Amino acid sequence: MQWHIQYLDVARAHQISQGEGVVVALEDTSVSSHPDLEGCLLPGIDLVGAQQPSQQQPSSHGTLMAGLIAAHGRNKDEGALGVAPKAKVLPVRVQPDTRDGSTDILAAGIEWATANHADVISVSSVAGASVRLQRAVRTALAADIVLVAAAGNQPEDSGVGYPASEEGVIAVGGSDQSGRHAPVSVVGREIDVAAPAVDIYSTGRGDKYSKGTGTSSATAIVAGAAALIRSKYPDLPAEEVAHRLTATAIDKGPPGRDDEYGYGVIDLVAALTADVPPLGFESSAVTPPASGTALPEGGDAGDDGAAVRGLATLGVLVAAGGGYLVWRRRRRADDPPPRVSR
């Protein structure tokens, strides 16, 4: 049922990297224990506290996102698999399970993750660009952290939200099982890449499984992809990790960058193996791995809206083509500047 695992050729990517040594801070709702997550959850922090009305079921959102990043299953071919099953997830609860969250709490969560040396920060929510939140995001980027954020979902969102719209953040849109733009995903010039976002299965509360549709799921998948790259290339700066994702993405829609896919749908194997010139190096193409080259061995829940508004699975939460892009910088000089509220 995890169609995105086959679509992204995760098995082949795992012959190269599984995210070893990388910590992904997950800014989300609470994350519950689950057999498929055993050993991969670090002691995190709850910045929300007990805000769960007794009549309502807790959300599976955070647990779903954690599984998409780092679930490892429970036996051979049993359970849920994440994109980076040997990475560690650092849960940072910034979103109540049943109501909208606070922009200041999200800012505090990013500050905490930065202070605790996360390698990647995953934000599946859309917030107002407050002064504190902008400062927290920019501090994380300056600390060489890869920050991945959901673009947002229609109809709740009309355009790319914050922090996805911040320069340097990897803004993630959504695609469907055929690699087409997912209708739930917003469009905008700030989008960098797209990833699977429709009927995405992974871990849920109570040892069960849940399914999400929206750019939250796509964001967690891209955060897992960033973990694979950081593990394979531990000395690569955060902006080069982002560049590797965009430069190797599979072009969709009109040729080149567009407002639905950004630079394209992520390609895990290419991001891990292609010869990608560094930012600022004017080269004509990304070189794919040689053909035939052997690789190294190597439930249910309700929909959650999230003022932070929107956990961006923000759509529904219930129980590749080939070819390489002509290389270009992640943010080109002629790209319009992102729209950020000041």
C-alpha positions as CSV (number, residue, x, y, z in Angstrom):
1,M,0.0,0.0,0.0
2,Q,3.0,2.3,0.3
3,W,3.1,3.1,-3.4
4,H,5.6,5.9,-3.0
5,I,8.2,3.4,-1.9
6,Q,8.2,1.7,-5.3
7,Y,7.6,5.0,-7.2
8,L,10.8,6.5,-5.7
9,D,12.8,3.3,-6.0
10,V,13.6,3.4,-2.3
11,A,15.0,-0.1,-2.3
12,R,17.8,1.0,-4.7
13,A,18.4,4.2,-2.8
14,H,18.9,2.1,0.4
15,Q,21.7,0.2,-1.3
16,I,23.6,3.6,-1.2
17,S,22.3,5.3,2.0
18,Q,19.8,4.7,4.7
19,G,20.3,7.9,6.7
20,E,22.8,6.6,9.2
21,G,24.1,9.3,11.6
22,V,21.5,11.9,10.7
23,V,19.0,13.5,13.1
24,V,15.7,14.8,11.6
25,A,13.8,17.2,13.9
26,L,10.0,16.7,13.3
27,E,8.0,19.8,14.1
28,D,4.5,18.4,14.4
29,T,1.9,16.9,16.7
30,S,2.8,14.3,19.2
31,V,4.5,11.1,18.0
32,S,3.4,7.9,19.6
33,S,5.5,4.8,20.1
34,H,5.1,2.2,17.3
35,P,6.9,-1.1,16.6
36,D,8.0,0.2,13.2
37,L,9.6,3.2,14.9
38,E,11.3,1.3,17.7
39,G,14.8,2.6,18.3
40,C,14.6,5.5,15.9
41,L,12.8,8.1,18.2
42,L,15.1,10.3,20.2
43,P,13.9,12.0,23.4
44,G,12.2,15.1,22.2
45,I,10.2,18.0,23.7
46,D,6.5,18.9,24.1
47,L,6.1,22.6,23.7
48,V,2.3,22.4,23.7
49,G,1.5,20.5,26.9
50,A,-1.8,18.8,27.7
51,Q,-4.3,20.4,25.4
52,Q,-6.3,17.4,24.4
53,P,-10.1,17.6,24.9
54,S,-11.3,14.4,26.5
55,Q,-13.9,13.7,23.9
56,Q,-11.6,13.7,20.9
57,Q,-9.2,11.2,19.5
58,P,-5.5,12.2,19.4
59,S,-4.1,12.9,15.9
60,S,-2.0,10.4,14.1
61,H,-0.3,13.2,12.1
62,G,3.0,13.3,13.8
63,T,3.3,9.5,14.0
64,L,2.6,9.3,10.3
65,M,5.2,11.9,9.5
66,A,7.8,10.1,11.7
67,G,7.1,6.8,9.9
68,L,7.5,8.4,6.4
69,I,10.9,9.6,7.5
70,A,12.4,6.7,9.4
71,A,10.1,3.7,9.9
72,H,12.0,0.4,9.6
73,G,9.2,-2.2,9.6
74,R,9.2,-5.1,12.1
75,N,10.3,-8.1,10.1
76,K,11.4,-8.7,6.6
77,D,8.7,-7.2,4.3
78,E,6.4,-6.5,7.2
79,G,5.2,-3.1,8.5
80,A,5.9,0.4,7.2
81,L,9.1,1.6,5.7
82,G,10.5,5.1,5.8
83,V,12.7,6.9,3.3
84,A,15.6,7.0,5.8
85,P,15.1,4.0,8.1
86,K,18.5,4.4,9.9
87,A,18.0,8.1,10.6
88,K,16.9,9.3,14.0
89,V,13.7,11.3,14.5
90,L,13.7,14.1,17.1
91,P,10.1,14.8,17.9
92,V,9.2,18.4,18.7
93,R,5.6,18.8,19.5
94,V,4.5,22.3,18.3
95,Q,1.0,21.5,17.2
96,P,-2.0,20.5,19.4
97,D,-3.7,17.3,18.2
98,T,-7.1,18.9,17.8
99,R,-6.7,22.6,17.2
100,D,-4.6,25.2,15.5
101,G,-1.2,25.9,16.9
102,S,0.8,29.0,17.7
103,T,3.4,30.7,15.5
104,D,5.5,31.4,18.5
105,I,5.4,27.7,19.5
106,L,6.6,26.7,16.0
107,A,9.4,29.3,16.3
108,A,10.3,27.9,19.7
109,G,10.4,24.4,18.2
110,I,12.7,25.4,15.5
111,E,14.9,27.3,18.0
112,W,15.1,24.1,20.1
113,A,15.9,21.9,17.2
114,T,18.7,24.2,16.2
115,A,20.1,24.3,19.7
116,N,20.0,20.5,19.8
117,H,22.0,20.2,16.6
118,A,19.4,18.7,14.2
119,D,20.8,18.0,10.8
120,V,17.4,18.3,9.1
121,I,14.2,20.1,10.2
122,S,10.8,19.0,8.8
123,V,7.9,21.4,9.1
124,S,4.6,20.1,7.8
125,S,2.6,23.2,8.6
126,V,1.8,26.7,7.4
127,A,2.2,29.7,9.6
128,G,2.3,33.5,9.7
129,A,5.7,34.9,9.1
130,S,6.1,36.5,12.5
131,V,9.4,38.3,13.4
132,R,10.3,35.5,15.8
133,L,9.5,32.7,13.4
134,Q,11.5,34.4,10.6
135,R,14.5,34.8,13.0
136,A,14.2,31.1,14.0
137,V,14.1,29.9,10.4
138,R,17.1,32.1,9.3
139,T,19.1,31.0,12.4
140,A,18.5,27.4,11.5
141,L,19.6,27.9,7.9
142,A,22.7,29.8,9.1
143,A,23.5,26.9,11.4
144,D,23.8,24.6,8.3
145,I,20.5,22.8,8.9
146,V,18.5,21.6,6.0
147,L,15.0,23.0,6.5
148,V,12.1,21.4,4.6
149,A,8.6,22.8,4.7
150,A,5.2,22.1,3.2
151,A,4.0,24.5,0.6
152,G,0.4,24.2,1.8
153,N,-2.9,22.6,0.6
154,Q,-5.9,23.8,-1.4
155,P,-8.5,25.0,-0.7
156,E,-7.3,26.1,2.8
157,D,-4.2,27.8,1.4
158,S,-4.2,30.0,-1.7
159,G,-0.4,30.2,-2.2
160,V,2.9,28.9,-0.7
161,G,2.9,29.6,3.0
162,Y,5.6,30.3,5.5
163,P,8.2,29.0,6.3
164,A,8.2,27.3,2.8
165,S,8.3,30.7,1.2
166,E,11.5,31.7,3.0
167,E,14.6,31.8,0.8
168,G,16.8,28.8,1.5
169,V,14.0,26.6,2.8
170,I,13.1,23.6,0.6
171,A,9.4,24.3,-0.3
172,V,7.6,21.0,-1.1
173,G,4.7,20.6,-3.4
174,G,2.8,17.4,-4.1
175,S,2.4,14.8,-6.8
176,D,0.2,11.8,-7.4
177,Q,0.7,8.2,-8.3
178,S,1.3,9.1,-11.9
179,G,3.8,11.8,-11.1
180,R,1.3,14.5,-12.0
181,H,0.6,17.6,-9.9
182,A,-1.7,16.7,-6.9
183,P,-4.8,18.9,-6.9
184,V,-4.5,19.3,-3.2
185,S,-1.1,21.0,-3.5
186,V,-0.9,24.8,-3.8
187,V,1.1,26.3,-6.7
188,G,3.6,29.1,-6.6
189,R,7.0,30.4,-7.7
190,E,8.5,29.5,-4.3
191,I,8.0,25.7,-4.8
192,D,11.4,23.9,-5.2
193,V,10.4,20.2,-5.6
194,A,7.5,17.9,-5.5
195,A,7.1,14.5,-3.9
196,P,4.3,11.9,-3.5
197,A,1.3,13.4,-1.6
198,V,-1.8,11.3,-2.4
199,D,-2.9,8.3,-0.3
200,I,0.4,8.0,1.6
201,Y,0.4,5.2,4.1
202,S,2.7,4.9,7.1
203,T,2.6,4.5,10.9
204,G,-0.3,5.6,13.1
205,R,-1.3,5.6,16.8
206,G,-1.9,2.5,18.7
207,D,0.4,0.3,16.6
208,K,-1.9,0.9,13.7
209,Y,-1.3,2.6,10.3
210,S,-2.7,5.8,8.9
211,K,-3.1,7.4,5.5
212,G,-2.5,11.0,4.5
213,T,-3.1,13.2,1.5
214,G,-1.4,16.6,1.3
215,T,1.9,18.3,1.2
216,S,2.7,17.2,4.8
217,S,3.4,13.7,3.6
218,A,5.4,15.1,0.7
219,T,7.5,17.2,3.1
220,A,8.3,14.2,5.4
221,I,9.4,12.2,2.3
222,V,11.7,15.0,1.2
223,A,13.1,15.4,4.7
224,G,13.9,11.7,4.5
225,A,15.6,12.3,1.2
226,A,17.7,15.0,2.7
227,A,18.7,12.6,5.5
228,L,19.9,10.1,2.9
229,I,22.0,12.8,1.2
230,R,23.4,14.1,4.5
231,S,24.4,10.6,5.5
232,K,26.1,9.8,2.1
233,Y,27.8,13.2,1.9
234,P,28.3,14.2,5.6
235,D,30.5,17.2,4.7
236,L,28.1,18.7,2.2
237,P,26.7,22.1,3.3
238,A,22.9,22.3,3.7
239,E,22.4,24.5,0.7
240,E,24.3,21.9,-1.4
241,V,22.0,19.2,-0.1
242,A,19.0,21.3,-1.3
243,H,20.8,21.9,-4.6
244,R,21.4,18.2,-5.1
245,L,17.6,17.5,-4.7
246,T,16.6,20.2,-7.1
247,A,19.3,19.7,-9.7
248,T,18.5,15.9,-10.0
249,A,14.7,16.2,-9.8
250,I,12.7,14.7,-12.7
251,D,11.3,17.6,-14.8
252,K,7.5,17.6,-15.0
253,G,5.1,20.0,-16.6
254,P,6.6,22.8,-18.8
255,P,10.3,22.4,-19.4
256,G,12.4,23.8,-16.6
257,R,11.2,25.2,-13.3
258,D,7.4,25.8,-12.9
259,D,4.9,26.8,-10.3
260,E,3.4,23.3,-9.8
261,Y,6.5,21.1,-9.5
262,G,9.3,23.5,-8.9
263,Y,12.3,21.8,-10.5
264,G,10.5,18.5,-10.6
265,V,9.7,15.4,-8.6
266,I,12.5,14.2,-6.4
267,D,14.7,11.3,-7.7
268,L,16.4,9.6,-4.7
269,V,18.9,7.5,-6.6
270,A,20.0,10.4,-8.8
271,A,20.3,12.7,-5.8
272,L,22.7,10.2,-4.2
273,T,24.7,9.2,-7.3
274,A,24.7,12.0,-10.0
275,D,27.7,14.2,-10.6
276,V,26.2,17.5,-9.5
277,P,28.4,20.6,-10.0
278,P,28.4,22.8,-6.9
279,L,26.3,26.0,-6.6
280,G,27.8,28.8,-8.7
281,F,29.6,26.5,-11.0
282,E,28.3,27.2,-14.5
283,S,28.0,23.7,-16.0
284,S,25.6,22.5,-18.7
285,A,24.3,19.3,-17.2
286,V,24.0,16.9,-14.3
287,T,25.7,13.7,-15.1
288,P,23.7,10.6,-14.2
289,P,25.4,7.4,-13.0
290,A,26.6,5.2,-15.9
291,S,24.0,2.8,-17.3
292,G,24.3,-0.6,-15.7
293,T,26.7,0.6,-13.0
294,A,26.5,-1.6,-9.9
295,L,25.5,0.2,-6.8
296,P,27.3,-0.3,-3.5
297,E,26.0,-2.8,-1.0
298,G,25.1,-1.3,1.3
299,G,-6.0,3.2,11.2
300,D,-7.4,5.8,11.1
301,A,-7.4,9.4,12.2
302,G,-9.3,12.6,11.4
303,D,-8.2,15.4,9.2
304,D,-6.0,17.9,11.0
305,G,-6.1,21.6,10.1
306,A,-3.5,23.7,11.4
307,A,-2.0,30.6,13.0
308,V,0.4,27.6,12.6
309,R,-2.6,26.7,10.3
310,G,-2.3,23.6,9.0
311,L,-0.6,20.5,9.3
312,A,-0.2,20.3,5.7
313,T,-1.3,16.6,5.2
314,L,-3.9,19.3,5.6
315,G,-5.9,17.5,3.1
316,V,-7.2,14.2,4.4
317,L,-5.7,12.1,7.2
318,V,-7.3,8.7,7.6
319,A,-6.7,5.1,9.5
320,A,9.8,7.6,-12.3
321,G,10.0,8.7,-15.1
322,G,13.6,9.1,-16.4
323,G,15.7,11.9,-17.5
324,Y,18.0,14.5,-15.9
325,L,17.5,18.2,-15.9
326,V,19.9,20.6,-17.4
327,W,21.7,21.9,-14.3
328,R,20.9,25.3,-12.9
329,R,21.2,27.0,-9.6
330,R,18.6,26.2,-7.0
331,R,17.5,29.8,-6.9
332,R,18.4,31.5,-10.1
333,A,19.4,35.2,-10.2
334,D,16.5,35.8,-12.6
335,D,13.9,34.0,-10.4
336,P,11.4,36.4,-8.8
337,P,12.1,36.8,-5.1
338,P,9.9,34.8,-2.8
339,R,7.0,36.5,-1.2
340,V,7.7,36.8,2.5
341,S,5.7,38.9,4.9
342,R,7.9,41.3,6.8
